[in-house]
Amino acid sequence: MQQGSTNPEPGSQGGSGWAEWLVASALLVLLFAVYILSPAGGLWDSRFAVLTSEAILEGDGFDLARFLDATAWEASPAANRSAAMPWQLERHGDRLLYLFPPGTPVLSLPLVAALRASGLSTLDADLRYDRASERWMQLLIASFLAALTAVVALRLARHEVALPEAAAIALVAGLGSSLWTVASRELWSQTWSALLIGVAWHELLRWEKRALPRPLLLGALLSAAFWVRPSNAWMALAMTAFVAVRHRTQTTRLLISGLLGLSAYCAWSLHYWGALFPRYVSMTREWSASAILRRCGESLFSMQHGLLVYSPILLAVVYVLWRQGVPHSRRPLAGLGLAIIAGHLALHAASGARWGIDGPRFQHDLIPILAWFGAVALRRSQEPTEAGVRHFSRRRLATVVAVLVLAAASVLASIGGVYTGQRRMGQYRSELEASYPAWDLRRLPQYL
């Protein structure tokens, strides 16, 4: 049975009023404009993702062969295939396929169709691939999705704090995290992943506040998250276990919805890859405790991709929750969140994920959950303590100063990541491409 709480629920009154819709719309437009006007480099793992969407719209399914000149790649010696064929592609039988998970091209179909209707396409008049057009289309779509994820953060925060504070949290999430430095730059698999996980977390939060459960929707969201990024299986399993414990009557419908999505993925994989799962699902890992702890430390504190380096505002969140704890009504969900965060960090640490200089990309999927924790921390910091008003005022002043400093540091880190990191990525790309023949494809963390 769910436990109630004597604390008021700040987001339960006026949560869907016109003021919130106005703030959400303004936030979406502002962040979209900032993202679009920010520097963006070339395409990385997501190259050909929009082309794949267009191939589906053209009736070719996931086969890109008709739109690409693969003659040179086919003529290359097998040992040097990587030097000729872009790493984002692989030939399987007569098909030329986008190697990364299919969720991004599939979910992007409505947005790609809308851009095609407005005259934008990755295909020229002769139906040949235009890389420059895809670069622009990906920037538009990714910027919109990243801004929409910040709006989801606003809604999550609104369940805990008043609208002004929720808007501040969403703005810091939008400008002081990898939403700016990573997700908005191109259609990484993390771009869709964070949005889907955020909406799924919002659904669970609704259930915890006694709203009408929608297990079929939650199952569809978690299935889509797996389609986008198979490593999200951990989050799906954790959330399913949470539902089985806290909302047992919804478990069957949730499992049915999730299994339908998984079955569709397996059917797709059998058709195009000849196996229940593509090979990137079973990449090798190093399940050594010392290695995982070391790499988790890098994931949090590395100057290239450390989560707490690029978003130091999270230090304030950790401090407040450590000192004051989580409200009683949020403890079950907070426990789930901590388990998801720990499992996610361990999963990527085991894969040896130390790629890139583009910020905390491998931790990006956690952004909505971390934003919610930030709202919970802010809610706790606003509650008087037993120490009395005088001590509370001093502590609150210190907390406000620390939060403002760390929020400013987070935004400055994002500015550095976007305006300096995008230039550095060019040199990094050249060095990386020169090493293609030596890659062990089973250990590429991007393939998650």
C-alpha positions in Angstrom: 0.0 0.0 0.0 1.3 3.5 -0.8 2.2 5.8 2.0 0.6 9.2 2.3 2.4 12.4 3.3 1.6 15.2 5.6 3.6 17.6 3.5 1.7 19.6 0.9 2.1 18.7 -2.7 3.3 22.0 -4.3 2.6 20.9 -7.9 -0.8 19.6 -7.3 -2.6 22.9 -7.5 -2.7 24.8 -10.7 -0.2 22.5 -12.3 -1.8 22.6 -15.8 -3.0 26.2 -15.8 -2.5 28.8 -18.5 0.5 30.3 -16.7 2.4 27.0 -16.9 1.6 26.5 -20.5 2.8 30.0 -21.2 6.1 29.4 -19.4 6.6 26.1 -21.1 6.0 27.6 -24.5 8.4 30.5 -23.8 11.0 28.0 -22.5 10.6 25.8 -25.6 11.1 28.8 -28.0 14.0 30.3 -26.1 16.0 27.1 -25.8 15.3 26.1 -29.4 16.6 29.5 -30.6 19.7 29.2 -28.4 20.4 25.7 -29.7 19.9 26.6 -33.3 22.2 29.6 -33.1 25.0 27.7 -31.3 28.0 26.2 -33.1 27.5 22.7 -34.4 30.2 20.5 -35.9 29.9 17.6 -38.3 27.8 14.5 -37.9 29.0 11.6 -35.8 27.2 8.4 -34.9 23.9 9.9 -36.1 25.0 10.4 -39.7 22.4 8.8 -42.0 19.8 8.7 -39.3 17.6 11.2 -41.1 18.4 9.5 -44.4 17.0 6.3 -42.9 13.8 8.1 -42.0 13.5 9.3 -45.6 14.3 5.8 -46.9 11.3 4.6 -44.9 9.1 7.4 -46.3 10.3 6.6 -49.8 9.2 3.0 -49.3 12.7 1.4 -49.1 12.4 0.5 -45.5 15.8 0.7 -43.7 17.8 0.0 -46.9 19.9 3.0 -47.9 21.6 1.4 -51.0 19.4 3.3 -53.5 20.5 6.7 -52.1 24.2 6.1 -51.6 27.1 5.4 -54.0 28.6 2.4 -52.3 30.8 1.3 -55.2 34.0 2.4 -53.7 33.2 0.8 -50.3 32.4 -2.5 -51.9 35.7 -2.5 -53.9 37.7 -1.9 -50.7 39.6 -4.8 -49.2 37.8 -6.4 -46.3 40.6 -5.7 -43.9 40.4 -2.0 -44.7 36.6 -1.7 -44.9 36.5 0.8 -42.0 38.7 3.2 -43.8 36.3 3.3 -46.8 32.8 2.8 -45.5 31.5 5.2 -42.9 31.3 3.5 -39.5 27.6 4.3 -39.3 26.8 1.8 -42.1 27.1 -1.9 -42.6 26.2 -4.1 -45.5 24.0 -7.1 -44.7 23.2 -9.2 -47.8 22.0 -6.8 -50.5 21.0 -4.1 -48.0 23.1 -1.2 -46.9 21.9 -0.5 -43.3 22.3 2.2 -40.7 24.3 0.4 -38.0 22.9 2.2 -35.0 19.6 1.4 -33.2 16.4 2.0 -35.3 14.5 4.0 -32.7 15.8 7.4 -33.7 14.9 7.1 -37.4 11.5 5.6 -36.6 10.5 8.2 -33.9 11.8 11.0 -36.1 9.5 10.1 -39.0 6.8 12.7 -38.3 9.4 15.5 -37.8 11.3 14.5 -41.0 8.0 14.3 -42.9 7.2 17.8 -41.7 10.6 19.1 -42.9 10.2 17.4 -46.2 6.8 19.1 -46.6 8.6 22.4 -46.1 11.1 21.7 -48.7 14.0 20.3 -46.7 15.4 16.8 -47.5 18.6 14.8 -47.4 17.9 13.7 -51.0 18.5 15.9 -54.0 16.4 15.9 -57.2 18.1 12.6 -58.3 17.4 11.0 -54.9 21.1 11.1 -54.0 22.3 11.8 -50.5 23.1 15.3 -49.5 25.2 15.4 -46.2 24.9 19.2 -45.7 21.1 19.0 -45.8 21.1 16.2 -43.2 23.4 18.3 -41.0 20.8 21.1 -41.0 17.8 18.8 -40.6 19.4 17.0 -37.7 20.2 20.3 -36.0 16.6 21.4 -36.3 15.2 18.2 -35.0 17.7 17.7 -32.2 17.3 21.3 -31.0 13.6 20.9 -30.8 13.8 17.5 -29.0 16.4 18.9 -26.5 14.2 21.9 -25.8 11.2 19.7 -25.4 13.2 17.6 -22.8 13.7 20.8 -20.8 9.9 21.3 -20.9 9.5 17.8 -19.5 12.0 18.8 -16.7 9.8 21.8 -16.0 6.7 19.6 -15.6 8.6 17.2 -13.4 9.8 20.1 -11.2 6.3 21.5 -11.1 5.2 18.5 -9.1 7.5 19.6 -6.3 7.9 23.4 -6.3 6.0 26.5 -7.5 6.1 27.6 -11.1 9.0 30.2 -10.8 11.3 27.7 -9.1 10.3 25.0 -11.6 11.0 27.3 -14.5 14.5 28.1 -13.0 15.3 24.4 -12.7 14.2 23.7 -16.3 16.3 26.7 -17.6 19.4 25.5 -15.7 18.7 22.0 -17.1 18.4 23.4 -20.6 21.5 25.6 -20.5 23.7 23.9 -17.8 23.7 20.3 -19.0 24.3 18.1 -22.0 21.0 19.1 -23.4 22.9 22.0 -24.9 26.4 20.5 -25.4 25.3 17.1 -26.7 21.6 16.4 -27.3 20.9 19.5 -29.4 23.9 19.2 -31.7 22.7 16.2 -33.6 20.5 13.2 -33.3 22.5 11.1 -30.9 20.6 8.1 -29.6 20.6 9.9 -26.3 18.6 12.8 -27.7 15.4 10.8 -28.0 16.4 8.6 -25.0 16.4 11.3 -22.4 13.0 12.7 -23.7 11.4 9.2 -23.5 12.9 8.4 -20.0 11.7 11.9 -18.8 8.1 11.3 -19.9 8.2 7.8 -18.4 9.5 9.2 -15.1 6.7 11.8 -15.2 4.1 9.0 -15.6 5.5 7.1 -12.6 5.4 10.4 -10.6 1.7 10.8 -11.5 1.0 7.3 -10.2 2.8 8.1 -7.0 0.4 11.1 -6.6 -2.6 8.8 -7.1 -3.4 9.9 -10.6 -5.0 7.5 -13.0 -2.4 4.9 -14.0 -1.7 4.4 -17.8 0.3 1.2 -17.9 0.0 0.8 -21.7 1.5 4.2 -22.2 4.3 3.5 -19.8 5.1 0.2 -21.5 5.1 1.9 -24.9 7.5 4.6 -23.6 9.9 2.0 -22.2 9.7 0.0 -25.4 10.5 3.0 -27.5 13.4 3.8 -25.2 14.8 0.3 -25.9 14.3 0.8 -29.6 16.3 4.0 -29.3 19.0 2.7 -27.0 19.1 -0.9 -25.9 21.0 -0.1 -22.8 17.8 1.5 -21.6 16.7 -2.1 -20.9 18.1 -1.5 -17.4 15.8 1.4 -16.8 12.9 -0.5 -18.2 13.5 -3.4 -15.9 14.0 -1.2 -12.9 10.7 0.7 -13.5 8.8 -2.5 -14.2 10.0 -3.9 -10.9 9.0 -0.7 -9.2 5.5 -1.0 -10.7 5.3 -4.7 -9.6 6.0 -3.7 -6.0 4.1 -0.4 -5.7 1.3 -0.7 -8.3 0.8 -4.5 -8.6 -2.6 -4.2 -10.4 -0.9 -2.4 -13.3 1.9 -4.9 -13.8 0.1 -7.2 -16.3 -0.9 -4.5 -18.7 2.6 -2.9 -18.4 4.2 -6.2 -19.3 1.9 -6.8 -22.2 2.7 -3.4 -23.7 6.4 -3.7 -23.1 6.6 -7.2 -24.5 4.7 -6.2 -27.7 7.3 -3.5 -28.2 10.2 -5.9 -27.6 8.6 -8.5 -30.0 8.4 -5.8 -32.7 12.1 -5.0 -32.2 13.0 -8.7 -32.5 10.9 -9.1 -35.6 12.6 -6.0 -37.1 16.1 -7.4 -36.2 15.2 -10.9 -37.7 14.1 -9.3 -40.9 17.1 -7.0 -41.4 20.0 -8.6 -39.4 19.0 -12.3 -39.4 19.1 -12.5 -35.5 16.8 -11.7 -32.6 19.1 -8.8 -31.7 21.7 -6.9 -33.7 25.3 -7.5 -32.6 25.6 -4.2 -30.7 23.2 -5.5 -28.1 25.7 -8.1 -26.9 28.8 -6.0 -26.7 31.6 -7.2 -24.4 32.0 -5.7 -20.9 34.5 -5.8 -18.1 32.6 -6.6 -14.9 35.5 -5.9 -12.6 34.7 -3.9 -9.5 37.9 -1.9 -9.5 37.5 -1.1 -13.2 33.9 -0.1 -12.8 34.6 2.2 -9.8 37.5 3.8 -11.6 35.5 4.5 -14.7 32.5 5.7 -12.7 34.8 8.2 -11.2 35.8 9.3 -14.7 32.2 9.5 -15.7 31.6 11.9 -12.8 34.8 13.9 -12.6 36.6 13.7 -16.0 37.4 17.0 -17.6 36.3 15.6 -20.9 33.0 14.0 -20.0 32.5 14.2 -16.3 28.8 14.8 -15.3 29.7 16.8 -12.2 32.3 18.8 -14.1 29.8 19.9 -16.8 26.8 20.3 -14.4 28.3 21.2 -11.0 24.8 22.4 -9.9 24.2 18.7 -9.0 26.7 19.1 -6.1 24.1 21.4 -4.4 21.4 18.8 -5.0 23.5 16.0 -3.4 24.3 18.3 -0.5 20.8 19.3 0.3 19.3 15.8 0.0 22.2 14.4 2.1 21.5 16.9 4.9 17.7 17.1 4.8 16.6 13.9 3.2 13.8 13.2 0.8 10.1 13.9 1.6 8.4 10.8 2.8 6.0 10.7 -0.1 8.9 10.7 -2.6 11.2 8.1 -0.9 10.1 5.1 -3.0 10.6 7.0 -6.3 13.9 8.5 -5.0 15.1 5.0 -4.2 14.2 3.9 -7.8 16.0 6.9 -9.1 19.2 6.2 -7.2 19.1 2.6 -8.4 18.7 3.6 -12.0 21.5 6.2 -11.7 23.9 3.7 -10.1 23.0 0.9 -12.6 23.4 3.3 -15.6 26.8 4.5 -14.4 28.0 0.9 -13.8 26.7 -0.3 -17.2 28.6 2.3 -19.1 31.7 1.9 -16.9 31.7 -1.8 -17.6 31.8 -1.0 -21.4 34.9 1.1 -21.0 32.9 4.2 -22.1 35.7 6.9 -22.3 35.0 8.2 -25.8 34.9 11.7 -27.0 35.4 15.2 -25.6 31.8 16.3 -26.0 30.7 16.3 -22.4 28.7 13.7 -20.4 27.0 12.1 -23.3 26.8 8.7 -21.7 25.1 10.1 -18.7 22.7 12.3 -20.7 19.8 9.8 -20.4 19.7 10.7 -16.7 19.1 14.4 -17.1 15.2 14.4 -16.5 15.6 12.2 -13.4 18.4 14.5 -12.1 16.3 17.6 -12.7 13.5 16.0 -10.7 16.0 15.3 -7.8 17.0 19.0 -8.1 13.3 20.0 -7.6 13.0 17.7 -4.6 16.1 19.3 -3.1 14.8 22.8 -3.7 11.5 21.7 -2.1 13.4 20.5 1.0 15.6 23.6 1.2 12.4 25.7 1.4 11.0 23.8 4.4 11.8 25.2 7.9 13.9 23.0 10.2 13.9 22.3 13.9 16.9 24.7 14.3 14.6 27.7 14.2 14.0 30.6 11.9 17.4 32.4 12.5 19.5 29.4 11.6 17.1 28.5 8.8 17.6 32.0 7.3 21.3 31.8 7.4 21.3 28.3 5.9 18.9 29.4 3.2 21.0 32.4 2.3 24.1 30.2 2.0 22.2 27.7 0.0 20.9 30.3 -2.4 24.4 31.7 -2.9 25.9 28.3 -3.5 23.1 27.3 -5.9 23.5 30.5 -7.9 27.3 30.0 -8.2 27.0 26.4 -9.2 24.2 27.2 -11.7 26.4 29.9 -13.2 29.3 27.4 -13.4 27.1 24.9 -15.1 26.0 27.4 -17.8 29.6 28.5 -18.3 30.7 24.9 -18.7 28.0 24.4 -21.4 29.2 27.6 -23.2 32.7 26.2 -23.1 31.6 22.8 -24.3 29.6 24.3 -27.2 31.9 27.1 -28.4 35.3 25.4 -27.6 34.5 21.7 -27.7 32.9 21.9 -31.2 36.1 23.2 -32.6 38.2 20.6 -30.8 36.0 17.9 -32.1 37.3 18.4 -35.7 40.8 17.4 -34.7 39.5 14.6 -32.6 37.4 13.3 -35.5 40.5 13.2 -37.8 42.5 11.2 -35.2 39.5 8.9 -34.6 38.9 8.2 -38.3 42.5 7.3 -38.8 42.2 4.5 -36.2 39.2 2.8 -37.9 41.0 -0.4 -39.0 42.1 -1.1 -35.4 38.6 -0.8 -33.8 37.1 -3.7 -31.9 33.4 -3.1 -32.9 32.2 -5.2 -30.0 33.5 -2.7 -27.5 32.3 0.6 -29.0 30.1 2.2 -26.4 28.3 4.3 -29.0 26.7 1.1 -30.2 24.6 1.0 -27.1 
